[in-house]
């Protein structure tokens, strides 16, 4: 059943993608509603909950909250599309003059929304949260996250803030620009930075996950990093070209060396008399260079293939809205 949106305008939308977050739904909504309703000059608001194909009781919990709370919108996707596409679905459905995007695991504190709204009312189009510290995360996770942010900053020509995730507020004109960008392999924080306008950061200390397990294991982190780099940089392609050029230079110099050895009948070079060692090393080296280049090229071609199919980014099974407040 698809419920038509109410006619009144909305000042603030809070978008929360959810995947297997059954235990977090109730405290999440309690904290978000409490914060928004205590804001100075409280805005009209909606909370858009995107169920990204959850396999636990997340959907049932959201529907229970729809019966008890006003200002809730449920987007139930047809299957699991992944965090970035679920977030995109929520942003597309949001009707607010400003849209806050946050995770549902309560590591992003809803209390920061007050500072977001304050900066937005002061004239900023994007207010992003910068992680000053990250509680409850392993040294490996912290090190790889630090490496990722600094690597992508050096590889791209877009000023993507370091240590800033997707937790942010966006004005309506930023949201409309984002809705016109429909690439499939989405890196939202990079896309928002690319849009520009007035942007500012707010530092905070990231909390531990309240319950459940992370939805970004190492394999997904690597895939997300590749999406971010290939979406905003062609440096890997240039790197493959440079690598090929260097390999060719070495091969050319080695060829001159081989000719010189034969012409001048130089003796005593280890392994050269038989020739197998130098041949194997050369073949393996050049073969490795070629495979690296083919792999990098394949990543970009695969993304082009996905784009030209022009399938929908996501499919919504149903939209449900809670009753308006009395």
C-alpha positions as CSV (number, residue, x, y, z in Angstrom):
1,X,0.0,0.0,0.0
2,X,1.4,3.4,-1.0
3,X,0.3,6.3,1.2
4,X,0.2,9.7,-0.5
5,X,2.3,12.4,1.2
6,X,0.4,14.9,3.3
7,X,0.1,18.4,1.6
8,X,1.9,20.4,4.3
9,X,5.5,21.4,3.7
10,X,8.3,19.9,5.8
11,X,11.3,21.9,7.2
12,X,13.5,19.0,8.2
13,X,13.8,15.4,7.0
14,X,16.0,12.9,8.8
15,X,16.9,9.9,6.6
16,X,18.0,6.7,8.2
17,X,18.9,3.5,6.2
18,X,18.4,0.4,8.2
19,X,19.6,-3.1,7.7
20,X,19.2,-5.7,10.5
21,X,18.9,-3.0,13.2
22,X,16.0,-4.4,15.1
23,X,17.3,-3.6,18.5
24,X,18.2,0.0,17.6
25,X,14.9,1.2,16.0
26,X,13.1,2.2,19.3
27,X,16.0,4.0,21.0
28,X,17.0,5.6,17.7
29,X,13.5,7.2,17.1
30,X,13.2,8.1,20.8
31,X,16.4,10.1,20.6
32,X,15.8,11.7,17.2
33,X,12.3,12.9,18.1
34,X,13.4,14.2,21.4
35,X,16.2,16.2,19.9
36,X,14.2,17.7,17.1
37,X,11.2,18.6,19.3
38,X,13.6,20.5,21.7
39,X,15.2,22.6,19.0
40,X,14.8,26.4,19.2
41,X,11.8,27.3,17.1
42,X,11.1,23.6,16.5
43,X,10.7,22.9,12.7
44,X,8.1,20.6,11.2
45,X,9.9,17.3,10.5
46,X,9.7,13.8,9.2
47,X,11.9,10.8,9.9
48,X,12.4,8.6,6.7
49,X,13.3,5.1,7.7
50,X,14.6,3.0,4.8
51,X,14.4,-0.8,5.3
52,X,17.1,-2.2,3.1
53,X,15.9,-5.8,2.9
54,X,16.4,-6.5,6.6
55,X,16.2,-10.2,7.5
56,X,15.5,-9.7,11.2
57,X,12.6,-7.9,12.9
58,X,13.6,-4.4,11.8
59,X,10.5,-4.0,9.5
60,X,8.1,-5.2,12.2
61,X,9.6,-2.7,14.7
62,X,9.3,0.2,12.3
63,X,5.6,-0.7,11.6
64,X,5.0,-0.8,15.4
65,X,6.5,2.7,15.6
66,X,4.3,3.9,12.8
67,X,1.2,3.1,14.9
68,X,2.6,5.0,17.9
69,X,4.5,7.9,16.5
70,X,3.6,10.7,14.1
71,X,6.0,12.1,11.4
72,X,7.4,8.7,10.4
73,X,7.8,7.5,6.8
74,X,8.7,3.9,5.9
75,X,10.4,3.1,2.6
76,X,10.5,-0.7,2.3
77,X,12.9,-1.7,-0.5
78,X,12.2,-4.8,-2.5
79,X,15.6,-6.3,-1.4
80,X,18.9,-5.4,0.0
81,X,20.5,-2.8,-2.3
82,X,23.4,-1.7,0.0
83,X,23.9,1.3,2.3
84,X,24.6,3.9,-0.4
85,X,21.6,3.1,-2.5
86,X,19.3,2.8,0.5
87,X,20.5,6.2,1.6
88,X,19.8,7.5,-1.9
89,X,16.3,6.1,-1.8
90,X,15.7,8.0,1.5
91,X,17.1,11.2,0.1
92,X,15.0,10.9,-3.0
93,X,11.8,10.5,-0.8
94,X,12.7,13.3,1.7
95,X,10.6,16.4,1.4
96,X,12.4,18.7,3.9
97,X,14.0,22.0,3.2
98,X,17.0,20.4,4.9
99,X,17.8,16.7,4.9
100,X,19.9,15.0,7.6
101,X,21.5,11.6,6.6
102,X,22.6,9.4,9.4
103,X,23.2,5.7,10.2
104,X,20.9,3.7,12.4
105,X,23.4,2.1,14.7
106,X,23.5,5.1,17.1
107,X,27.2,5.6,16.5
108,X,26.2,8.9,14.9
109,X,24.7,10.8,17.9
110,X,21.3,12.4,17.0
111,X,22.2,15.2,19.4
112,X,24.5,16.6,16.7
113,X,21.4,17.5,14.7
114,X,20.9,20.6,16.8
115,X,24.3,21.9,15.7
116,X,23.6,20.9,12.1
117,X,20.4,22.9,12.1
118,X,22.1,25.9,13.8
119,X,24.7,26.1,11.0
120,X,22.1,25.5,8.3
121,X,20.0,28.4,9.7
122,X,23.2,30.5,9.6
123,X,23.4,30.0,5.8
124,X,25.4,26.8,5.2
125,X,24.2,24.3,2.6
126,X,26.1,21.3,3.9
127,X,27.1,20.6,7.5
128,X,29.1,17.4,7.8
129,X,30.2,15.6,10.9
130,X,34.0,15.1,11.4
131,X,35.0,12.2,13.5
132,X,37.4,13.4,16.2
133,X,37.6,10.0,17.8
134,X,36.0,6.6,17.1
135,X,35.1,4.5,20.2
136,X,35.0,0.7,20.2
137,X,36.9,0.2,16.9
138,X,40.0,-1.9,16.4
139,X,43.4,-0.5,15.7
140,X,43.3,-2.1,12.2
141,X,39.9,-0.4,11.5
142,X,41.2,3.0,12.6
143,X,44.4,2.7,10.6
144,X,42.7,1.6,7.4
145,X,40.1,4.3,7.8
146,X,42.8,6.9,8.2
147,X,44.7,5.6,5.2
148,X,41.6,5.5,3.1
149,X,40.6,9.2,3.7
150,X,44.1,10.5,3.1
151,X,44.6,8.3,0.0
152,X,41.4,9.5,-1.6
153,X,42.1,13.1,-0.8
154,X,45.4,12.8,-2.7
155,X,44.0,10.9,-5.6
156,X,41.0,13.1,-6.4
157,X,40.5,16.7,-7.5
158,X,37.5,17.1,-5.2
159,X,38.0,18.5,-1.7
160,X,36.5,15.5,0.2
161,X,36.8,16.3,4.0
162,X,39.1,13.9,5.9
163,X,37.5,11.7,8.6
164,X,34.0,12.7,7.6
165,X,31.4,10.0,6.9
166,X,27.9,10.3,5.5
167,X,26.4,11.9,8.7
168,X,25.5,15.3,7.5
169,X,22.8,17.9,6.8
170,X,22.1,19.1,3.2
171,X,20.0,22.0,2.0
172,X,17.2,21.4,-0.5
173,X,19.3,22.8,-3.4
174,X,22.1,20.3,-2.6
175,X,19.5,17.5,-2.4
176,X,18.1,18.4,-5.8
177,X,21.5,18.4,-7.3
178,X,22.2,15.0,-5.8
179,X,19.0,13.6,-7.2
180,X,20.1,14.5,-10.7
181,X,23.3,12.4,-10.2
182,X,22.3,8.8,-10.9
183,X,25.5,6.8,-11.0
184,X,25.2,3.3,-9.7
185,X,28.5,3.0,-7.8
186,X,27.7,5.8,-5.4
187,X,30.1,7.5,-3.0
188,X,27.8,10.0,-1.4
189,X,30.2,11.9,0.7
190,X,32.3,12.5,-2.4
191,X,29.3,13.5,-4.5
192,X,28.1,16.0,-1.9
193,X,31.6,17.5,-1.8
194,X,31.6,17.7,-5.7
195,X,28.3,19.7,-5.6
196,X,30.0,22.5,-3.7
197,X,28.0,25.4,-2.2
198,X,28.7,26.6,1.4
199,X,30.0,23.6,3.4
200,X,31.3,23.4,7.0
201,X,32.3,20.7,9.4
202,X,31.3,19.9,13.0
203,X,33.6,17.7,15.1
204,X,32.3,15.0,17.3
205,X,33.3,11.8,19.2
206,X,31.8,8.8,17.5
207,X,30.1,6.4,19.9
208,X,30.4,2.6,20.0
209,X,27.7,0.6,18.2
210,X,24.8,0.2,20.6
211,X,23.9,-3.4,19.4
212,X,24.3,-5.7,16.5
213,X,27.3,-6.1,14.2
214,X,29.0,-3.9,11.7
215,X,27.6,-3.9,8.2
216,X,31.0,-3.0,6.7
217,X,33.4,-6.0,7.1
218,X,36.8,-5.8,5.4
219,X,35.5,-7.0,2.0
220,X,32.8,-4.3,1.9
221,X,35.3,-1.7,3.1
222,X,37.6,-2.5,0.2
223,X,34.7,-2.4,-2.3
224,X,33.6,0.9,-0.9
225,X,37.2,2.3,-1.2
226,X,37.4,1.2,-4.8
227,X,34.0,2.8,-5.6
228,X,35.2,6.1,-4.0
229,X,38.5,6.1,-5.9
230,X,37.2,5.1,-9.3
231,X,34.2,7.5,-9.0
232,X,36.3,10.6,-8.5
233,X,39.7,9.8,-10.0
234,X,41.4,8.5,-13.1
235,X,44.8,8.3,-11.3
236,X,44.7,4.4,-11.3
237,X,44.5,4.4,-15.1
238,X,47.4,6.8,-15.4
239,X,49.3,4.7,-12.8
240,X,48.8,1.7,-15.1
241,X,50.2,3.7,-18.0
242,X,53.2,4.9,-16.0
243,X,53.9,1.4,-14.8
244,X,53.8,0.2,-18.4
245,X,56.1,2.9,-19.5
246,X,58.6,2.1,-16.7
247,X,58.5,-1.6,-17.5
248,X,59.1,-0.8,-21.2
249,X,62.1,1.4,-20.3
250,X,63.6,-1.4,-18.1
251,X,63.0,-3.9,-20.9
252,X,64.7,-1.6,-23.5
253,X,67.7,-1.1,-21.2
254,X,67.9,-4.8,-20.5
255,X,67.8,-5.4,-24.3
256,X,70.8,-3.1,-24.8
257,X,72.6,-4.9,-21.9
258,X,72.0,-8.3,-23.5
259,X,73.3,-7.1,-26.9
260,X,76.4,-5.6,-25.3
261,X,77.1,-8.9,-23.5
262,X,76.8,-10.8,-26.7
263,X,78.8,-8.3,-28.8
264,X,81.7,-8.0,-26.4
265,X,81.5,-11.6,-25.1
266,X,81.4,-10.6,-21.5
267,X,81.9,-13.5,-19.1
268,X,81.2,-14.2,-15.5
269,X,77.7,-12.7,-15.1
270,X,75.8,-15.1,-12.7
271,X,72.9,-16.9,-14.3
272,X,73.4,-15.2,-17.6
273,X,75.3,-18.1,-19.2
274,X,72.3,-20.3,-19.1
275,X,69.8,-17.5,-19.5
276,X,66.8,-19.1,-17.7
277,X,67.0,-16.9,-14.6
278,X,66.9,-13.6,-16.4
279,X,64.2,-14.8,-18.8
280,X,61.9,-16.0,-16.0
281,X,62.3,-12.7,-14.0
282,X,61.6,-10.7,-17.1
283,X,58.5,-12.7,-18.1
284,X,57.1,-12.6,-14.6
285,X,57.8,-8.9,-14.2
286,X,56.2,-7.9,-17.5
287,X,53.3,-10.4,-17.0
288,X,52.6,-8.8,-13.6
289,X,52.6,-5.3,-15.0
290,X,50.2,-6.4,-17.7
291,X,47.8,-8.1,-15.2
292,X,47.8,-5.0,-13.0
293,X,46.9,-2.8,-16.0
294,X,44.2,-5.2,-17.2
295,X,42.7,-5.3,-13.7
296,X,42.6,-1.6,-13.3
297,X,41.1,-1.2,-16.8
298,X,38.5,-3.9,-15.9
299,X,37.3,-2.0,-12.8
300,X,36.5,1.0,-14.9
301,X,35.0,-1.0,-17.8
302,X,32.8,-2.9,-15.3
303,X,31.4,0.4,-14.0
304,X,30.7,1.6,-17.5
305,X,28.9,-1.7,-18.2
306,X,26.7,-1.2,-15.1
307,X,25.9,2.4,-16.1
308,X,24.9,1.7,-19.7
309,X,22.3,-0.9,-18.6
310,X,20.4,2.0,-17.0
311,X,18.6,-0.1,-14.5
312,X,16.8,1.6,-11.6
313,X,19.1,2.3,-8.6
314,X,16.6,0.7,-6.3
315,X,13.0,-0.6,-6.1
316,X,10.6,0.4,-3.4
317,X,8.1,-2.4,-2.4
318,X,5.9,0.0,-0.4
319,X,5.8,3.3,1.3
320,X,3.9,3.7,4.6
321,X,3.3,6.8,6.7
322,X,2.3,7.3,10.3
323,X,-0.9,9.2,11.0
324,X,-0.4,13.0,11.3
325,X,-0.2,14.4,14.8
326,X,-3.5,15.3,16.5
